[in-house]
Structures are given as structure tokens and as C-alpha cells.
């Protein structure tokens, strides 16, 4: 299944439960917790994970290390701090809000650590109606781990992200092999996937789109409705990369950005302290 509607992939206490097995691939996963002050205990097993507040704040205890995450009001309000959880760890999270756990099956062990919001690189990508904000909190050049890559994308109403359409399913000097999850908030918007299979789906808060292969994009925010998506990616390479290949029919669009201004609504979130 490529489109996973909100509420259709739960496993108590998780409001969203996507593992490599349930997705039908090898590396990439995503979980979601809704908390109202209680604690949840779990083990990471053979996956490395992040704790990413989507709304609210929490305390994370992992193998004797305690981290307080300030979080944020919503994904459209601010860039968030986060925590890294290694493979083979025992975890307890206590808080109030909604929390995402991007995950990847990993073999190398890295220490538990804190990712400060003020250190997250914020990129304004594209121009004109292809302008968007990318929070590269766990991009390969921003945060060190084994397999996991995760970024946040905020698209102002009426704009397109993940554009030009691109793919990353063949190994070459210009392209990495990656499985990808899109998790959405806000909207409504639309997500396109094509090439090996064809999807054009309306998406909003809680919806998920899986991209095992093929071209994907654009992610379209309906006019008047801002759209957020969390991208979670992982693949077999030892060195993490987000290298992709544009659909050659649309690659020319990148060169047109030099003649257009970045959407003045960006950045959409306030600066991190």
C-alpha cells in the first residue's frame, strides 16, 4: 500500500506504526505517539531512532541518559530540538503532545545525544511557486548516525515541494538507493508518485505516503492551506546520501529559479533560540 490514511496503521500505544516489515522493504520506519502526561517504555531493537516533537514537549530517558526536549507549539510554529536513540536501547518518554520517531534499521552504534533546535540548518529551496522551507535536522551533513536521514519540509499554500519530481532507486555517482516515507500535517494537499506505480492522493494531517521506488513529486499545498511533511529515508549504502535524479522531462525547471524570487512568506517558522 502506497497511501496509508491517518489512523489506519496503529499498534497500541503507537498512533502510527510503520516498520520495514510492515512497509514491505528493508530499512525505513516511522512511529508516532500522542501523549497527555503519561510515560511510554519501549526498546529500539535493531533500529536507530529520533524523538522529534511535532507539538508539545517531553523528557527522554535512554540507557541512563536523561534529555529534556523543549519541543514546539506546532510544526508551523518553530524548528524543534530532538533526541537520537541508538540501536539496542531501552527508552522511556514522558510528555504531553505529539511525537514522531523516524527510524532506520542500522548496524553501527552511536551514542544517545541531544540535537539543539538552534543548530538545525534551515534552507529556503526553490523559487516562485516552487519555494519551500527545508529543516535539515538529520540530513547527512548536519547530524551523524548510521543509516537514518530525516528532514522537514514546509510548503506555503499554493506552492509545490518535491519538485522537480525525482527518484532515488538506482545506484550511481548521481543517485543513491533510498526508501522514503512522507508523513503529512496541515493541508489539504496532494502527493504524486509515478514511474513504477502511480499515485495522486489527497493528503492532510496524519496521512502517510510510502515511496519504495519511482519518481515522486510534487507535494502540492492547496491554496490557502500550508502543508508540512516529514521525510524519513534510509538505504543500503554505508555513507548516507540524499543524491537523487530529476525526471529529465522536468529537470529544466531548476534553471528557471534564477529568474524568480523566493516566496516572501518564507521562512514560515520563527528563528530557533
C-alpha positions in Angstrom: 0.0 0.0 0.0 1.5 3.3 -1.0 -1.0 5.6 0.7 -1.6 5.0 4.4 -4.6 7.1 5.6 -4.5 8.7 9.1 -5.4 6.2 11.8 -5.1 3.1 9.6 -1.7 1.8 10.8 -1.8 1.8 14.6 -0.5 -0.5 17.2 -1.1 0.5 20.8 0.3 2.7 22.2 1.5 3.9 18.8 -0.8 6.2 16.8 1.3 5.3 13.8 3.4 2.2 13.4 5.4 1.6 10.2 8.3 -0.8 10.4 10.5 -2.1 7.5 8.4 -5.3 7.6 5.0 -3.6 7.5 6.2 -1.3 4.7 7.5 -4.3 2.7 11.0 -3.1 2.4 14.3 -3.3 4.3 15.4 -0.2 6.2 13.0 2.7 6.9 10.4 3.1 9.6 8.3 5.7 11.4 6.3 5.7 14.6 4.0 8.4 16.2 3.0 8.8 19.9 0.2 11.0 21.3 0.8 11.7 25.0 -1.1 13.6 27.6 1.3 13.4 30.5 1.9 9.7 30.7 5.0 7.6 30.1 5.7 5.0 27.4 8.5 2.5 27.6 9.9 0.7 24.5 13.1 -0.8 23.0 14.7 0.4 19.8 15.8 -3.2 18.8 17.8 -3.1 15.6 16.6 0.4 14.6 18.2 3.7 15.4 15.6 6.4 16.0 15.0 10.1 16.6 12.5 11.6 19.0 11.0 14.6 17.2 8.3 16.7 18.9 5.7 17.7 16.4 3.8 19.5 19.2 4.4 19.7 22.9 7.5 18.8 25.0 8.8 15.7 26.6 11.5 14.1 28.7 13.5 11.2 27.2 15.4 8.6 29.3 17.6 6.2 27.3 20.1 3.8 28.9 20.7 6.1 31.9 20.8 9.4 29.9 18.1 11.9 30.5 17.2 14.6 27.9 14.6 17.3 28.1 13.1 18.3 24.8 11.5 21.8 24.7 9.6 21.0 21.5 7.2 23.5 19.9 3.6 24.5 19.7 3.2 23.0 16.2 5.3 22.2 13.1 4.4 25.5 11.6 5.5 27.5 14.7 9.2 26.7 15.1 12.1 24.3 14.4 12.3 21.7 17.2 15.1 20.2 19.2 15.3 16.4 19.1 17.0 13.3 20.6 18.9 10.5 19.0 18.3 6.9 20.2 20.8 4.1 19.3 20.1 0.5 18.4 19.6 -1.9 21.3 18.5 0.8 23.7 15.7 0.9 26.3 13.7 4.1 26.3 11.1 5.9 28.4 9.4 9.0 27.1 7.2 11.2 29.3 5.3 14.3 28.0 2.3 15.9 26.5 1.9 16.4 22.8 2.5 14.5 19.5 5.9 13.0 18.9 7.4 11.4 15.8 10.0 8.6 15.8 11.8 8.4 12.4 13.7 5.1 12.4 16.1 3.1 10.3 17.4 -0.5 10.6 21.1 0.0 11.5 24.2 -1.9 12.3 26.6 0.7 13.8 26.1 2.1 17.3 26.2 5.8 18.0 25.7 7.4 21.5 22.4 8.9 22.8 22.5 12.6 22.2 20.6 15.8 22.0 20.0 17.9 18.8 19.5 21.6 19.6 17.0 23.5 17.5 19.4 26.4 17.1 21.8 24.1 15.3 19.3 22.8 12.7 20.2 24.1 9.2 17.2 25.8 7.7 17.2 26.0 3.9 14.9 28.0 1.6 14.8 25.9 -1.5 13.4 26.7 -5.0 11.8 30.0 -6.0 8.4 31.3 -7.1 5.6 28.8 -6.6 8.3 26.1 -6.0 9.6 27.9 -2.9 9.7 25.9 0.3 11.5 25.7 3.6 13.6 22.6 4.5 14.7 21.9 8.1 17.7 19.7 7.6 17.8 18.4 11.2 19.1 14.9 10.3 20.5 15.4 6.8 23.8 13.6 6.1 25.9 16.8 6.5 24.0 18.0 9.6 23.8 15.1 12.0 25.9 11.9 12.3 24.3 8.5 12.5 24.4 5.1 10.7 21.5 4.9 8.1 18.8 7.3 9.0 18.1 10.5 7.1 15.2 12.8 8.1 14.2 16.4 7.1 11.1 18.5 7.4 9.6 20.4 4.5 7.1 23.3 4.9 5.2 24.4 1.8 3.1 27.7 1.8 -0.4 27.4 0.5 -0.4 27.2 -3.3 3.2 26.1 -3.6 4.8 22.9 -4.8 7.6 20.9 -3.0 9.5 17.8 -4.0 9.8 19.5 -7.4 11.0 18.8 -10.0 9.9 15.2 -9.5 12.9 13.0 -8.7 13.8 9.4 -7.8 16.5 7.6 -5.8 16.2 3.9 -6.6 19.3 3.1 -8.7 22.9 3.2 -7.5 25.2 5.6 -9.5 27.5 8.5 -8.9 24.5 10.8 -9.1 21.8 8.8 -7.3 21.5 6.9 -4.0 19.2 4.0 -3.3 16.7 5.1 -0.6 13.3 4.0 0.8 11.3 7.1 1.7 8.3 7.9 3.9 6.3 11.1 3.7 4.3 12.0 6.8 1.9 15.0 6.5 0.4 17.6 8.7 -1.7 20.6 7.7 -3.2 20.7 4.2 -5.2 19.5 2.4 -2.6 18.9 -0.3 -1.7 16.4 -2.9 1.2 13.9 -3.3 2.2 12.5 -6.7 4.2 9.2 -7.2 4.8 7.7 -10.6 7.1 5.6 -12.7 6.9 2.1 -11.3 3.4 2.7 -9.8 1.0 5.6 -10.0 -0.5 7.6 -7.1 -2.1 11.0 -6.9 -3.6 11.3 -3.4 -5.1 14.0 -1.3 -3.2 14.2 2.0 -3.6 16.0 5.3 -2.7 15.6 9.0 -1.7 12.0 9.8 -1.6 10.7 6.3 1.5 8.8 5.1 2.8 8.0 1.6 5.4 5.3 1.1 7.9 5.6 -1.8 9.8 2.4 -2.3 10.9 3.4 -5.9 10.0 5.5 -8.8 9.6 9.3 -9.3 7.9 11.3 -6.6 6.7 14.8 -6.6 5.3 17.3 -6.5 3.8 17.7 -3.0 1.2 20.3 -3.6 -0.3 22.6 -0.9 -3.8 23.7 -1.8 -4.2 27.5 -2.0 -5.0 28.8 1.5 -3.6 25.7 3.3 0.0 25.3 4.4 1.4 21.8 4.2 4.1 20.1 6.2 5.8 16.8 5.5 8.4 14.8 7.4 10.7 12.8 5.0 12.3 9.7 6.5 14.8 7.9 4.3 17.3 5.1 4.6 19.2 2.7 2.3 21.9 0.2 2.0 24.9 2.5 1.5 27.4 2.9 4.3 27.8 6.6 3.5 24.5 8.4 3.9 23.4 10.5 0.9 20.3 12.2 -0.5 21.5 12.1 -4.1 18.6 11.9 -6.5 17.9 12.1 -10.2 15.3 14.5 -11.6 12.7 13.4 -14.1 14.5 14.5 -17.3 11.3 16.0 -18.7 11.1 18.5 -15.8 14.8 19.0 -14.8 14.9 22.3 -16.7 12.7 23.9 -14.0 15.6 24.3 -11.7 17.3 26.7 -14.1 14.2 28.9 -14.1 14.6 29.7 -10.4 17.5 32.1 -11.0 14.9 34.5 -12.6 12.3 34.2 -9.8 12.2 35.5 -6.2 11.8 33.2 -3.2 8.3 33.3 -1.8 8.2 36.2 0.8 6.1 34.0 3.2 9.3 32.0 3.9 10.7 31.2 6.3 7.5 30.0 7.8 8.8 29.3 11.3 10.4 31.7 13.8 14.1 31.5 14.4 15.3 28.9 17.0 16.9 30.3 20.2 
